Amino acid sequence: MGGFLIPPLIGMGVGFFAGFLGIGGGTILVPMLVLLGYGFKTAVGISITQMVLSSLFGTYLNHRKGVLNLQEGIAIGFGGAVGGFFSGWMTAFLPTELLAGVFLTLVFIAILRFYFQLPEGEKNRQFSQLGLFFIGLGVGMVAISVGVGGAVLITPILTGFLKYPLKRSVSLSLMFVVFSSVSGFISHSITGGIEYREGLIIGSASLIGTYVGVKLYHWIHPVHHKRILLIWYLLIFFLMGYKLLTGEI
């Protein structure tokens, strides 16, 4: 009975962080599944399924709250979808060790993102939709290949380099995950990389956590949730790094 409850509980926890921080949840879910004994590529497929469900729901909640620019979200998201479409072939043909190394690099970038205070941008800051498309394209190709939605890179790019306000960047990041994860889901389905049953169980449960996370995100001060995730990412980085070095991945 306890084993049956573990996947839904994981899903709710990952969904909370997805909504709370505007991320897909892959940086949390993939290492958790690996630690539970799933193969890396299987964990990636489950993670993508969860990201589809939680990002769709979280984006809907952010739109209702009025913090999401749909035109910008479509531009950067469509780029992510094009990039994510090629990710299934990257996962199928590239060595697992290389993909795990890329994953660790993304986690390290996430650690830097939350350790250093990102500057708050201008309220009405704008960037061309074509530029947003190419940002999404590059991030989507790399991130979805390792089961990460890409928000861990999108938010620091928009806030740190393009001077977007943090809440607007987080909302755009979550909408980006909708496009990139749906495209990645199609790509991985074609190449046989999706475990549908586990993905649907964890993904459905994540909707509960996503709802709570989005609500809390709009209430709490940004500095506090950055500190919480920094500790979590450090733990992920060292655990996954240890498994990679010892050949357990």
N, C-alpha and C positions, 0 to 999 in steps of 0.2 A: 504493500500500500504506500509505504514511504517513497519507494522508487517511482511510483506512478505520479506522485505529487511534485517530484523534483522539476521536471520540465516546465509545468505551468508556473511554479514559483520563480524559476529562472526567467521565464518570459515576462512576468509582472515586474521583476526587478529591472530587467533590461529596458522594458517599455518606460519605466519611470525615468531612467537616465536619458532615454531617447527624447522624451518630451521635455524634461527638465533642462537639458543642455542643447537641444536642437541638433542631436546627432542621430545617426542611423542605429547605433547600438552594436555594430560589428566589433569595435575595439573592446567591448566588454564581453559579448556573447561568444565570439570565436575562442578566446583563451579559456573561458569557463568550460566550453564543450570539449576542448582538447584535454583539459585537466580531468574531465569525467571519462575520458577514454575514447572519444570520437577521433577519427582521422582528421587531419587538417583540412583536406579538401571537402570532406563530408560536413565539417563544421561550417565551412564557408557557404555551402549550399543552404544549410538550415538558417544561417544568419541572414542571407539574402531574402529568404521567405519572410522572416520576422520583420526585416526592414521595410518591405513593401507595405505590410499592414500597419505598422506603427507610424511610419512617415505619412501615409495617407491620412490617418486619423489626426495626427498632430498638426499637419498642415491645415486641415479643416478647422481645427480649434483656433489656430493662429489667425486664420482669415476672419473668423467670427469676431476675434478680439480687435481686428483692424490694424495689425502690425505687419501685414504681408502685402508687398507690391507684386501683384500677379504677373504683370508684364515682365518685370525683371526676373521673377521666379521661373517663368516659362522659358526665357532666353537662356539662363544659366542651366536650367534643368534639361532643356533639349540638348544642349551640348553634352551634359552628363549622360543622357540616354544614348547618344551616338557613341561616346567613348565606352560606356558600359556594355554596349552590344558586342564589342570585340573582346570583352573580358573572359567570356566562356572559353574561347580558343586559347587565350593566354594561360588560363588555369589548367586546361587540358594538356598543353604541350610544354609548359615550363616546369622545371624541377620544383618539388615541394620545398626544398631547402631555400631556393631563390625567392619563392613567394613568401615564405616565413620571414626571410631577411627583409623583404620590402615591408612586410607587416610591422616588424620591429622598428623600422625606420619611421613609419607613420606614427607609431605610438610615441617614439621619441620626440617627434614634432609636436604631438599633442601635449607632452609634458612641458615643452618650452612655451607652448601657447598659454598654458594655465599658470606657469610659474611667473612669467613676465606679464605685467599689467599692460593690456593692449590699450592704446589711446582711444578715447571716445571721439567719434567722427562728427561731421556736420550733419544736422538733421535732414537737410534736403539734398545731400550729396548724390550725384548721378554719374553713371558710367554707361558707355554705349552698350546696346544690347548685343552687338556683334562681339565686342570685347568680352562680355559676360559669357557668350556662347563658347568662345575658345578657352576661357578659364574652365568652364564646365567640361569641355571635351578632354582636356589634359588630365584633370582630376579624376574623371569617370573611368578612363582607361586603366589608371593605376589602382585606384581605390577598390573598385568592384572586383578586380582580379584576386584580391586578398580578403574579400568578405566585409569590406568597410564601405559605408555609404558615401564617404567623401566629405562630410560636414566638418570632420576634424581638420581638413585643409581649407575648405571654403571659408569658414568663419574668420580665421586669421588673415587670409588673403583680402577679404572684403574690409575687415576692420583695421588691420595693421598696415595695409598698403594702399587701399582705395579710400580709407577714411570714412567708411560707413558706420553709422551708429550700431552699437553692439546688438540691441534687440532686433533691429532690422536685419542684421547679418545672420543672426541665429535663425530667424524665421525663413530667410532665403535658403539657408543651408539645409533646413529640414525639407523644404520643397524640392531642392536639388536631389535629395535622397529619394524622393518619390520617383523621379524620372530615371535616375541611374540604377536604382534597385529593380524597378520593373523591367528595364532593358536587360540588366544583368540576369534577372530571373528567366527571361525568355532565352537568353544566350546559354545559360547553364542547363536549362531544360533540354535544349536541343542536343547538347553534348552529354546528357545523362548525369549531371552533377547536382541534382536536387533530391533531397529526401523529403517527400511531400508530407508524410504523416507527422514526423517530428517538427517540421517547419510550421505546419498549420497549428499544431498544439501550442508550441511556444509563441508563435505569432499572435494567435487569438488571445492568449493570456496577457500578452504584452499591451493590448489595448487598454486594459484596466490601469496598468502602471503609467501608460502614456497620458491618460486623462489626468491622473493625479499630478504627474510631473509637469505638464503644461500649466495647470492651475497654479502650482507652487512657483514655477518659473516666472510667471507674471506678477507674483507677490513678493518674492525674496530679492534682496540686493545681489547684483551679479558677483561681487567679490567673494561672497560666502560659498556659492556653488563652484566657483573656480578652485577654491582651496580643497573642497571635498574631492573633486575629480582628480586633482593633482596626486593625492595620496593613492587613489585607485590605479591611476595610470602607472605610477612608479612600481606598484605591486605587479601589475600585468607585465611590465617591461622586464623585470628581473626574473619572473617565473617563466615567461616564454623564452627569454634569452638563455636561461639554464637548460630548458628542454631542447633548444636548438643546438647548443654546445655539446650536450651529452648524447645527441642523436636520437632523442625520444620522439622527434617530429618526423 
